């Protein structure tokens, strides 16, 4: 802008324009940082839930591989196992509780049944489905379960994910 001789500095209009540009840049940066922090929190929750589901599926796979027998007719949303003889339990069930949106680990022994929440409940994870599928084979001499596949669907912060695993029971099982 036009200044008289010997005057240095910015005019009021220049300062106001610079201030407005600075405010716009700060608002844009604030929005970007806020979005990044929200995204980080959601991804952390989702990663934690996915890890919890993987651990649950790994436990189920282990129990299937070491079970004395697997019940292929336990019903929808249930996986029933008879543990090996060296375990005190009589029966182990993995059950989807649709009302509470949880995956339960139920152990039946001589004293009764004890239920433990494996996934869901107060941890912000809603288990929406637990699907169990057994591949039953017959080699002419015996009928056996070749493999058990199960899918666990859960929801965290409105995001739905499905994790799937498969395990083969010990071959010496007959039904």
C-alpha positions as CSV (number, residue, x, y, z in Angstrom):
1,X,0.0,0.0,0.0
2,X,1.0,3.6,-0.4
3,X,2.9,5.0,2.5
4,X,4.3,8.4,3.2
5,X,8.0,9.0,3.2
6,X,9.9,7.5,6.2
7,X,7.1,5.2,7.4
8,X,7.9,1.6,7.9
9,X,5.6,-1.4,8.9
10,X,2.3,-2.9,7.8
11,X,-1.0,-1.2,7.4
12,X,-4.0,-2.3,9.4
13,X,-5.5,-4.0,6.3
14,X,-2.4,-6.1,5.7
15,X,-2.3,-7.2,9.3
16,X,-6.0,-8.2,9.2
17,X,-5.5,-10.2,6.0
18,X,-2.4,-12.0,7.4
19,X,-4.4,-12.7,10.6
20,X,-7.3,-14.1,8.7
21,X,-5.0,-16.4,6.6
22,X,-3.3,-17.6,9.7
23,X,-6.7,-18.4,11.4
24,X,-7.8,-20.4,8.3
25,X,-4.5,-22.4,8.3
26,X,-4.8,-23.1,12.0
27,X,-8.4,-24.3,11.6
28,X,-7.5,-26.6,8.7
29,X,-4.6,-28.0,10.8
30,X,-6.8,-28.5,13.8
31,X,-9.4,-30.4,11.8
32,X,-6.7,-32.6,10.3
33,X,-5.1,-33.4,13.6
34,X,-8.5,-34.1,15.2
35,X,-9.4,-36.5,12.3
36,X,-6.0,-38.2,12.7
37,X,-6.5,-38.7,16.4
38,X,-10.0,-40.1,15.9
39,X,-8.8,-42.5,13.3
40,X,-6.0,-43.6,15.5
41,X,-8.4,-44.4,18.4
42,X,-10.8,-46.3,16.1
43,X,-7.9,-48.3,14.6
44,X,-6.5,-49.1,18.0
45,X,-9.9,-50.4,19.2
46,X,-10.4,-52.5,16.1
47,X,-6.9,-53.9,16.3
48,X,-7.4,-54.8,19.9
49,X,-10.7,-56.5,19.2
50,X,-9.2,-58.4,16.3
51,X,-6.3,-59.6,18.4
52,X,-8.8,-60.7,21.1
53,X,-10.7,-62.7,18.4
54,X,-7.6,-64.3,17.1
55,X,-6.6,-65.4,20.6
56,X,-10.1,-66.9,21.1
57,X,-9.9,-68.7,17.8
58,X,-6.4,-70.0,18.6
59,X,-7.7,-71.4,21.9
60,X,-10.6,-73.1,20.1
61,X,-8.3,-74.6,17.5
62,X,-6.0,-76.0,20.3
63,X,-9.0,-77.5,22.1
64,X,-10.3,-79.1,18.9
65,X,-6.9,-80.6,18.1
66,X,-6.5,-82.1,21.6
67,X,-10.1,-83.1,22.3
68,X,-11.1,-86.7,22.9
69,X,-14.1,-86.0,20.7
70,X,-16.0,-83.3,18.9
71,X,-19.9,-83.2,18.8
72,X,-20.9,-82.4,15.3
73,X,-24.6,-82.0,16.4
74,X,-24.3,-79.5,19.2
75,X,-26.5,-76.9,17.6
76,X,-26.3,-73.5,16.0
77,X,-23.7,-71.2,17.5
78,X,-22.3,-73.9,19.7
79,X,-19.1,-76.0,19.5
80,X,-19.1,-78.9,22.0
81,X,-15.9,-80.9,22.9
82,X,-15.1,-83.7,25.2
83,X,-11.6,-82.9,26.5
84,X,-8.8,-85.5,26.8
85,X,-8.9,-87.8,29.8
86,X,-6.2,-85.9,31.6
87,X,-8.4,-82.8,32.0
88,X,-10.9,-82.6,34.9
89,X,-13.7,-81.3,32.7
90,X,-16.4,-83.5,31.3
91,X,-17.4,-81.2,28.5
92,X,-16.3,-77.9,27.0
93,X,-18.7,-75.7,25.1
94,X,-18.0,-72.6,23.1
95,X,-21.4,-70.8,22.9
96,X,-22.6,-67.6,21.2
97,X,-24.9,-65.7,23.6
98,X,-26.9,-63.7,21.1
99,X,-28.7,-61.7,23.8
100,X,-25.5,-60.5,25.5
101,X,-23.5,-60.6,22.2
102,X,-20.7,-62.6,23.8
103,X,-18.7,-65.7,23.1
104,X,-18.8,-67.9,26.2
105,X,-16.4,-70.7,27.2
106,X,-18.5,-73.1,29.3
107,X,-16.8,-75.9,31.3
108,X,-18.8,-78.7,32.7
109,X,-17.2,-80.8,35.5
110,X,-18.4,-82.8,38.4
111,X,-19.4,-79.7,40.3
112,X,-21.5,-78.2,37.5
113,X,-21.0,-75.7,34.7
114,X,-18.8,-72.6,34.8
115,X,-19.2,-69.9,32.2
116,X,-16.4,-67.5,31.2
117,X,-16.7,-64.6,28.7
118,X,-14.1,-65.1,26.0
119,X,-15.1,-62.1,23.8
120,X,-17.7,-59.4,24.1
121,X,-19.5,-57.9,27.0
122,X,-17.9,-55.0,28.8
123,X,-14.9,-54.7,26.4
124,X,-16.8,-52.8,23.7
125,X,-17.0,-55.8,21.4
126,X,-20.3,-57.2,20.3
127,X,-20.1,-60.8,19.0
128,X,-22.9,-61.0,16.4
129,X,-22.3,-64.5,15.1
130,X,-20.4,-67.7,15.8
131,X,-20.9,-70.3,13.0
132,X,-19.5,-73.8,13.3
133,X,-19.2,-76.2,10.3
134,X,-18.0,-79.7,10.5
135,X,-16.7,-81.7,7.5
136,X,-17.7,-85.3,8.3
137,X,-16.0,-88.1,6.3
138,X,-16.5,-91.8,6.0
139,X,-13.7,-94.0,4.9
140,X,-15.8,-97.2,4.9
141,X,-14.7,-98.3,8.3
142,X,-15.6,-95.3,10.4
143,X,-17.3,-91.9,10.3
144,X,-15.1,-89.1,11.6
145,X,-14.8,-85.3,11.5
146,X,-12.2,-84.4,9.0
147,X,-12.1,-80.7,10.0
148,X,-14.0,-78.1,11.9
149,X,-14.3,-74.6,10.5
150,X,-15.7,-71.7,12.5
151,X,-16.3,-68.1,11.8
152,X,-16.6,-65.4,14.5
153,X,-18.3,-62.1,13.5
154,X,-17.9,-59.2,15.8
155,X,-18.6,-55.5,15.8
156,X,-16.5,-52.6,17.3
157,X,-17.5,-48.9,16.9
158,X,-19.9,-49.8,14.1
159,X,-17.3,-51.7,12.1
160,X,-18.1,-55.4,11.5
161,X,-15.3,-58.0,11.0
162,X,-15.3,-61.7,10.6
163,X,-12.4,-64.0,11.5
164,X,-12.3,-67.6,10.5
165,X,-10.2,-70.6,11.5
166,X,-10.2,-74.3,10.9
167,X,-8.8,-77.2,12.9
168,X,-8.6,-81.0,12.4
169,X,-9.4,-83.1,15.4
170,X,-7.4,-86.2,16.2
171,X,-8.0,-88.9,13.7
172,X,-8.8,-91.6,16.2
173,X,-12.3,-90.1,16.9
174,X,-15.3,-92.2,15.9
175,X,-19.0,-91.4,16.0
